[in-house]
Amino acid sequence: MNAIGIDIENVTVAYHGKVALHSASLQLQSGSICGLVGMNGAGKSTLFKAIMGFVKPATGRILVNGLPIHKAQKTNIVAYVPQSEEVDWNFPVSVADVVMMGRYGYMNILRIPGSRDKQAVRESLERVQMSDLRDRQIGELSGGQKKRTFFARALAQQAQVLLLDEPFAGVDVKTEKMLIDLLLQLRERGHTILISTHDLASIKTFCDRVVLINRSILAYGNTSDVFTPENIARAFDNSLGDLSSVTSQLNGKNRDIK
Ligand SMILES: Nc1ncnc2c1ncn2[C@@H]1O[C@H](COP(=O)(O)OP(=O)(O)OP(=O)(O)O)[C@@H](O)[C@H]1O
């Protein structure tokens, strides 16, 4: 059996006394990709932020590769691709600068990149086909190019655990396929990947497991067992129409339901 990459036990998060995530428990094995699915406000980003230590749970505990998050971050185990809305795109940095940030954990306090860091940045940019834009200011990128830049930062970090908050939002079909192929390669190398997406149709093509969330975890398990029209309808408070309409969305007839 594979090692546990992310271990979440009984985690509750509240903002100003209002519960956003109630008593979540979850174990993700290394060498697997887990899709995180739920409607707007369901608590997906909150779960990512709790794993990253950006919000402090009121109860419970989270381990990443067996370590509490502050220790996991020191050893470069975990990389996070935030939602685009969380990034200050006016910050005066280039694409290559952002990707180099993925290497900071490997540098000393002066942050002078070495040849390995430069090589990792070069290779990561190549893998997401962004080498041509490496000197462009990040505010001057398209939505899909922004996503690829932060994806490249995560690749450059060479982290064992990847947390990706809606990496396909605003991304065209070809780029989404390229990113999914990269995720599948990382899975083969034993990485643990947790990814939120509103592209329901693509989930079953690359996720081994699925978590359905609606302020608490509604269902979690193998994609074929859990990702059923009935469970999805429940996760979306039956707002997607009847079950045949949910089924057609799963079959890609309505690519982005957000
Ligand atoms: N910093 C915050 N302060 C107060 N409430 C917050 C804060 N961040 C999130 N919330 C609330 O917590 C709940 C969960 O939000 P969260 O961002 O985790 O949802 P989400 O599933 O990621 O949604 P989306 O699909 O829209 O990105 C929402 O009701 C949201 O309004």
PDBQT file of the ligand as one rigid body, heavy atoms in Angstrom, charges set to zero:
ROOT
HETATM    1  N1  LIG A 301     -11.656  35.048   4.297  1.00  0.00    +0.000 N 
HETATM    2  C1  LIG A 301     -12.939  34.735   4.464  1.00  0.00    +0.000 A 
HETATM    3  N2  LIG A 301     -13.695  35.383   5.384  1.00  0.00    +0.000 NA
HETATM    4  C2  LIG A 301     -15.006  35.056   5.586  1.00  0.00    +0.000 A 
HETATM    5  N3  LIG A 301     -15.654  34.089   4.890  1.00  0.00    +0.000 NA
HETATM    6  C3  LIG A 301     -14.946  33.413   3.955  1.00  0.00    +0.000 A 
HETATM    7  C4  LIG A 301     -13.569  33.702   3.698  1.00  0.00    +0.000 A 
HETATM    8  N4  LIG A 301     -13.136  32.863   2.727  1.00  0.00    +0.000 NA
HETATM    9  C5  LIG A 301     -14.197  32.113   2.380  1.00  0.00    +0.000 A 
HETATM   10  N5  LIG A 301     -15.277  32.434   3.121  1.00  0.00    +0.000 N 
HETATM   11  C6  LIG A 301     -16.615  31.795   3.051  1.00  0.00    +0.000 C 
HETATM   12  O1  LIG A 301     -16.443  30.413   3.309  1.00  0.00    +0.000 OA
HETATM   13  C7  LIG A 301     -17.257  29.630   2.451  1.00  0.00    +0.000 C 
HETATM   14  C8  LIG A 301     -16.385  28.668   1.636  1.00  0.00    +0.000 C 
HETATM   15  O2  LIG A 301     -15.617  29.431   0.726  1.00  0.00    +0.000 OA
HETATM   16  P1  LIG A 301     -14.523  28.768  -0.238  1.00  0.00    +0.000 P 
HETATM   17  O3  LIG A 301     -13.743  29.876  -0.861  1.00  0.00    +0.000 OA
HETATM   18  O4  LIG A 301     -13.784  27.739   0.509  1.00  0.00    +0.000 OA
HETATM   19  O5  LIG A 301     -15.473  28.059  -1.328  1.00  0.00    +0.000 OA
HETATM   20  P2  LIG A 301     -15.100  27.339  -2.696  1.00  0.00    +0.000 P 
HETATM   21  O6  LIG A 301     -15.708  25.981  -2.652  1.00  0.00    +0.000 OA
HETATM   22  O7  LIG A 301     -13.644  27.396  -2.947  1.00  0.00    +0.000 OA
HETATM   23  O8  LIG A 301     -15.907  28.219  -3.745  1.00  0.00    +0.000 OA
HETATM   24  P3  LIG A 301     -15.608  28.638  -5.295  1.00  0.00    +0.000 P 
HETATM   25  O9  LIG A 301     -15.996  27.463  -6.162  1.00  0.00    +0.000 OA
HETATM   26  O10 LIG A 301     -16.531  29.798  -5.497  1.00  0.00    +0.000 OA
HETATM   27  O11 LIG A 301     -14.166  29.013  -5.415  1.00  0.00    +0.000 OA
HETATM   28  C9  LIG A 301     -18.046  30.611   1.601  1.00  0.00    +0.000 C 
HETATM   29  O12 LIG A 301     -19.307  30.800   2.199  1.00  0.00    +0.000 OA
HETATM   30  C10 LIG A 301     -17.220  31.896   1.663  1.00  0.00    +0.000 C 
HETATM   31  O13 LIG A 301     -18.030  33.037   1.543  1.00  0.00    +0.000 OA
ENDROOT
TORSDOF 0
